[in-house]
Amino acid sequence: MKIMVVDDEYYAREALVNVIERSLSGQTDTFIQAFDSAQKAIEAMPGFVPDILFTDIRMDEMTGLELCEFVHHNFSSVTLVIISGYADFGYAQKAIRFNVSRYLTKPVSESDIQEILQQFVFKSRTNPSGSFHPNDIPAPDSSSTPVSSDEITNIINVSSCRLIRHYMTERNLFSLMEILRESFDIFLADYGCGKAMSKKYFSSIFGLLQSHETKLEQNEEFAFFKKDVLEKSNQISDTASAYELMNEVLRYLEVALTDNIKQEASLAEKIIAYIENHYFEDLNMNDIAKNVFFISPNYLSKLVNDATGLRFSKYLLKIRMENARKILAREDLSISEVAQLTGYNSESHFIQLFKKYYGKTPKHYRSALLK
């Protein structure tokens, strides 16, 4: 496997190379070249055409997007991965045009890099040509016309699919609508507005939306709407009727997903309030998720993180430490009692956490507070 890394920041470039090397440890047929500019990468390409290209976006003289455009037109078999410090919709929209497979935002997780490399290795073994065609699109409903995995991959641009997932995760509704419109424009340009292909497109979009935690699958109205759209897709006769149906889908999704976001915000507020009112108890995220709010622990963790910017454990620690600081003002309570009142059975563990959080032991903090 040949890999190229392009980033004008030395430490970012070296860090990514190290992650790739760790992920591919034990493989002797791996070659990695790293460059500090897009121009140098292009100059090297006649002699070193990579299987995967990782590139930063913002670089002097020539941007990562310009590099992707060049590679897309001249070396179309290369898998393109953009790494950016910005979750910018404008960049993401342009990335679709150049068939970028992944758009990652810094800091990049090692698991993301490993997933990309593992997918390539798997596809290379199952595809003798060695070309990489990521398939991240769920199959349409069994009620729709049977279609092969490779055909579905071509129905919706892979980069569109990745970006749809990204903006659903970020709950950026405006950008999600724009990406859906963009993917539909690409679909019509590539495949026209035939009835069968249009039905497959809408089936794939609905499958993608339901595969994520949009809660649409729990909405009975959505099931009827989906059925109605798939029936109407059989009546598409021209581009105008295709866009009319797509606009109907977008209007519905905007309302439905807005309601979901509002419900999530309300649920997040309830979870935060529960933590703040029960911080002195033996709180366990899994128990709270399953037995108090009846949702998955991962979903609860995401709601807390979205609302506070902190993981569940970090937010609980923050609330406990803030309350411990207030309680320490009471001289009649021992350090052990303060620990108990903030959810810690072990006084030594409480002291250790408090010192790490505030830089002082509870005893020294109290002394300074009461001077």
Steps between C-alpha positions, in 0.01 A plus 500: 500500500628846409394794716564872460465756779489872418496764774704818536505467881799286595367354826154428355662327202734290713222410743282369217787300353560343842132407535502339155818307578355371827179396327694310234764348727605159376427577134819506298350614171406849621666813365430845644615832359432832674516849351464850641324642193249395238739603223773263623244219519397557137862507386556160665189336359617383160741271684294440814124476448351423844212268576384743770570873524455679832512878461443809710279768340656833593851521363700779337520534121278200424218375719410142580180537300699604193721198555193275519366652179828430322517141627132439419553600138840337449513200737135408557580171676652680800289502816483860623477589870480862613612598850402848611493710812167638384161329456428742216200429279652683202802271508284194545277596207800536267640170630194323359595607148845347529369169638672542837430186702539644850495849649658486847530790742800547729589359740468176303433188702723200450191285453398706194839443337491130583151468351610660172807277473307185594233575242763540232674176594167314498393644165840425348471135603147461368558706184788369284537836325596655833271796443316629803129570488376562855141393560347688788141500379238269650304282262153620402188346652417150387187645343705690244660359188791266586833665429860396545732649760724655233201657327382663822849636555471678168150633564613745767848641489700344786627836619142630515411206721787572739408867518133424562607292800730779618237772494238273656746438782569871537125575484580766240162497326573771242816329379326162495229637270765653273696174482182306413424747222857473375493120496169509309649737240791259452261204479285662229806610304645148506188284469214716374149488643389148412232350725696194614819689580311780675326248721835344588640843583219588740509152654871541568454848650224376731712202600792728578286733710347210692838335561613799706354606836245737348213318674309516170448124514291556816272743317192325360432796271845459344416144390192627314692791351778270378247269336330797332831634364603162360162470327534852357850418375336252262315793342805716430500597134754782472755704691236744624292227664817347649595831665143554616508168686846572643380838629205326666744261673721788615204696640383196696847418633559859608186493715552145630867544587437841657248334731758232583763761582255681729415172673871423540563843652216443747629153588855631541372765743328230705815287511714797608245589769503140624880501530497833683229384741647155567877560479543385863365154417691207349427598138566259217445609142374161383248478784373854445463443126317168527302540822424872521478628142456169312754580229832347399810601702670617179207728419495643853874558481458685171221721636710597804804569284299711253341702782808555717803434282609236753473124527257370764778416747670837454174691545411300813849573638455871427166515686637305796813714530304825479268385776788366710660844487180658633450239771859545625399845624314323782755446778275257688544232231803274482675430170357149513147640533559741210609202291183311591282801418649525152465134405832351612518213748879514511648809668843438348355473151307824553816679620693375198234618254454835674874574498525410133203723418588808710872457560451485879384239749153561653667585832728765349215636288283537812782670689547754221124549475454574872795738541 
